[in-house]
Amino acid sequence: MLFVVIANDKPGTFGTRKATREAHLAWLKGLGSKIKIAGPFLDSSQSIMNGSLLIIEAENEAVARALAAQDPYAKAGVFRRVEIKPWRWVVNPPGQA
C-alpha cells in the first residue's frame, strides 16, 4: 500500500535542514524500492526548502509512520507537522503503458 507523507518545517529550521540534507538523502536512497517519490516543498521564491513530500510503500499505516519517524529531518526536529495518508496512484503509475 502507498502512503503520502506531507511534512511542514518549523520556522527557523532551514539551517538544520541544510546541515541534515546529506543524511536525509542517504536515508531516502537506502529505502530502495519503498520510496516512490520524494522532494522538498519550496517557498514562494522557489529557493528555500520548507517541507517534504514523500510517497512510500509500506504494509500499513503504522509501518509507514515508523518509517517516516526514521527520517533524519524528523530526528533533527525540522518538522512542525507530519501528515501521513493512504494514497492510490491512479494517473501514470509505473508500468502503465
C-alpha positions as CSV (number, residue, x, y, z in Angstrom):
1,M,0.0,0.0,0.0
2,L,1.2,3.5,-0.7
3,F,1.3,6.4,1.8
4,V,1.9,10.1,1.2
5,V,3.9,11.8,3.8
6,I,3.5,15.6,4.0
7,A,5.9,17.3,6.3
8,N,6.0,21.0,7.0
9,D,9.1,22.6,8.5
10,K,9.1,24.6,11.8
11,P,10.0,28.2,11.2
12,G,13.7,28.9,11.6
13,T,14.9,25.3,10.8
14,F,16.3,25.9,7.3
15,G,19.9,25.8,8.7
16,T,19.2,22.4,10.4
17,R,17.6,21.2,7.2
18,K,20.7,22.1,5.2
19,A,23.0,20.5,7.7
20,T,21.0,17.3,7.7
21,R,20.3,17.1,4.0
22,E,23.1,14.6,3.1
23,A,21.9,12.2,5.8
24,H,18.3,12.7,4.6
25,L,19.2,11.9,1.0
26,A,21.3,8.8,2.1
27,W,18.3,7.6,4.1
28,L,16.0,8.0,1.1
29,K,18.4,6.1,-1.1
30,G,18.6,3.4,1.5
31,L,14.9,2.8,1.3
32,G,15.3,1.4,-2.2
33,S,12.0,0.5,-3.9
34,K,10.0,1.5,-0.8
35,I,10.4,5.2,-1.8
36,K,8.3,6.1,-4.9
37,I,8.6,9.9,-5.0
38,A,10.4,12.4,-2.8
39,G,11.1,16.1,-2.9
40,P,11.0,19.3,-1.0
41,F,8.4,22.0,-0.8
42,L,9.7,25.4,-1.7
43,D,8.9,28.9,-0.5
44,S,7.4,31.5,-3.0
45,S,10.9,32.4,-4.2
46,Q,11.5,28.7,-5.0
47,S,14.9,28.9,-3.4
48,I,14.2,27.9,0.2
49,M,13.1,24.4,1.1
50,N,10.4,24.4,3.8
51,G,8.9,20.9,3.8
52,S,8.9,17.5,2.3
53,L,6.6,15.3,0.3
54,L,7.3,11.5,0.2
55,I,5.3,8.7,-1.3
56,I,6.3,5.4,0.3
57,E,5.2,1.8,0.1
58,A,4.5,0.1,3.4
59,E,2.4,-2.8,4.7
60,N,0.2,-0.5,6.8
61,E,0.0,3.0,8.3
62,A,1.8,2.0,11.5
63,V,4.8,0.8,9.4
64,A,4.6,4.0,7.3
65,R,4.7,6.2,10.4
66,A,7.6,4.2,11.9
67,L,9.5,4.6,8.7
68,A,8.8,8.3,8.4
69,A,10.0,8.8,12.0
70,Q,13.4,7.5,10.9
71,D,13.9,10.4,8.5
72,P,17.0,12.3,9.7
73,Y,15.0,15.6,9.3
74,A,12.4,14.2,11.7
75,K,15.1,13.1,14.2
76,A,16.7,16.6,14.0
77,G,13.4,18.3,14.8
78,V,13.0,20.1,11.5
79,F,9.3,19.2,11.1
80,R,6.5,21.2,12.7
81,R,3.8,18.8,11.4
82,V,3.8,15.5,9.6
83,E,0.7,14.1,8.0
84,I,0.5,10.6,6.6
85,K,-2.3,9.3,4.5
86,P,-3.1,6.2,2.5
87,W,-2.8,7.0,-1.2
88,R,-3.7,5.4,-4.6
89,W,-1.6,6.1,-7.7
90,V,-4.2,6.4,-10.5
91,V,-2.8,8.5,-13.3
92,N,0.6,7.5,-14.9
93,P,1.6,4.9,-12.3
94,P,4.8,3.0,-13.0
95,G,4.3,0.2,-15.5
96,Q,1.3,1.9,-17.2
97,A,1.6,1.8,-21.0
